[in-house]
Amino acid sequence: MLGRMINRKITNMYLRTLITAFTFILLFTACSVNIDPIEEKIDDLLSRMTLEEKIGQMNQLNSEGTFDDILLRIKEGKVGSVLNEVDPKMLNRFQEVAMKESRLGIPILFARDIIHGFKTIFPIPLGQAAAWNPDLVEAAGRITAIEATSVGVRWTFAPMIDISRDPRWGRIAESMGEDPYLSAVMGKAMVKGLQGNDLSDPTSLAACAKHFVGYGATEGGRDYNTAILSNEQLRNTYLIPFKAVSDAGCATFMTAFQEINGIPCSGNPSLTKAILRDEWNYNELVVSDWSSISEMIVHGYCRDTCQAADKGLNAGIDMDMMGEAYSSALCQLVRDNKIEESAIDTAVRRILRLKYRLGLFENPYADTTAVSPFYAKEHLEKAKELATQSIVLLKNEGQVLPLRENIKSIAVIGSLANAPHDQMGTWVFDGEKEHTITPFQALITDYRDKIQINYLKTLTHSRDEDKSGFGEALTKAKASDVILYFCGEESILSGEARCRADISLPGAQSALLTELKKAGKPIVMVVMAGRPLEIDKELPMVDALLYAWHPGTMGGPAIADLLFGRKAPSGRLPVTYPKMVGQIPIYYNHKNTGRPPLNPPGMNDIPIEAPQMSLGNKSYYLDAGDKPLFPFGFGLSYTTFEYKDLKLSKDEIEKTEFITVSCSITNTGNVEATEIVQLYVQDLVASVTRPVRELKDFQRLSLKPGETKEVSFNLSPTQLSFWNNDNQFLLESGDFKVWIAPNSAEGLMGGFKIK
Ligand code: GLC
């Protein structure tokens, strides 16, 4: 008996010791596991919010117009974000109501589309991509953020990284072009520049990757139109840049307007949940596009606002931009037990997390006392640098460029020679044309004392059909040593809902060039546009062609520097340049098909009464062949470069191995210049057909005259892998080609095998 009593006592003591030890460990663990203080704050705030207040956070309103209505709704806790307020006093007024008069004092997140600059305007993103310089794109993003956050805006809807292969689509201007890798590199750079190193820094501007996904694939290049994409197209092309910016910490995403394969992107959980949230583990704020949730009714995908709100929330979209679907339907859906309040909490948590990370609870107001950073000298200098590097020299016959400083007279002709508004390009709300320096102004400033400048705008704008000034323009051209002809498209012809079925020069611009040609003088054509324009007829008429996109505030000084050789052009095309609109879609990373064309005949090469089968059955146009006017990655310089001695580290590699590819490059001309050295691969045979070329890397290489440098690239197994239609990411054995090249149509080629 005594023994049993002693045993029980020992057992109880042992148990007590165990429980004490376990409790201690638990407490220690709890203290040592760093519980994110922001998540704790969110938990606390959520626990105090009513359902209506939670849904209020999911509502983004536009500031234009109904000021008092917005104030009231902010006070009632029914607004989470306000779009398009950039007057710091107004913005602070809104914020004061939110912080001091609403029940819980949750700050408003102010947003604005700032696609390529706030006040200092940089080249349109397509032009920025043409610079192939991520450091400069990042710097432009940083300046943009500094200027925008100075008025209290802390969220912008950039980068737009929709792969764009169709110049009929007005929004190609906002994109980083047709290539997944280049778009990924530039998208990451823009995110890094906009957000900086720490979202809580007052100059940090939360970025937004848009439009998720496949918006650039709409049929016919028509905005908001239908897109049909296979899984391998979606994965191997359109998702690539979005995955890159997701991994790079882009603070938010925006869903697209259009449908893919019958389902609108603003209600498609297989995209925004299965891929973005679950596969990529992206748990940050996703906002719809402007009323794109409600528009699912117009799509014929939802019968009413309730169903649209349900599908939007179920797709993992946290905030409804201007659609009022969430604000009008979610409450009832919860009350009717059609959706769980926990789904609302998940969305609101992401919204509050961004606000906490931005430091808005501690620092909600715009500092109206600070010195304005707008148009700071160093901002304008960076804008000029990026504009200079974005401009692509596409033709330079007889080395007519750079112009010699001893030239006596130049004719400056055309509607875009002095168009301060249009030079800024699309999606410019806050840039002021008074600050734009046009090419005419830059030439006058730099050369009026040395060179006679015979200027005549001739056409008042790009669509002008009035030829009454042609005679005078021709007179000025005859009186000049060289003609600088500035043409292209006004900014309003580019951007959202600005699609064109005919992408030739608008108005009488082509006719004016024909008139100027009569002067018998060298012609340098400078194009400002938001897309590649059809210039197949005009190209033979000119001696040199500079493609300046819409180059922004400092486009004039940039063009002047290039024209007179103070800088050598280094821009390279971020999109394939079609001969004519009928070739579209035409892009470099196309499939080989079963009948690739081999030097097809031109229309006029076809013999009269040619026998039925004499032309060969290949994939090309009788009247346009299969080649573009200029290939992706193409651009000339004021020097020449020679590529030699391609070397591969191995002829055969295991699936786990890297391969190194290198060559030497010499500047064989007489001016210092920068070459964009591009690395392409082709997977010759695979279980899903692969493109004839894919850009995998590039380097900027500056070389002095006569200088030679070795460039080297490493290719990883991941870079050689691809997605199939069954959602598998594969690296298959077989033969590969590899190029180190100046563009997507040339280069030194080698081959290797994956075992
Ligand atoms: C527009 C655009 C989107 C933009 C948003 C807010 O319709 O599609 O890119 O960010 O609305 O202006």
Residues whose N, C-alpha, C, O or C-beta is under 5 A from the ligand:
A	BS01	GLC	D113 F157 D289 W290
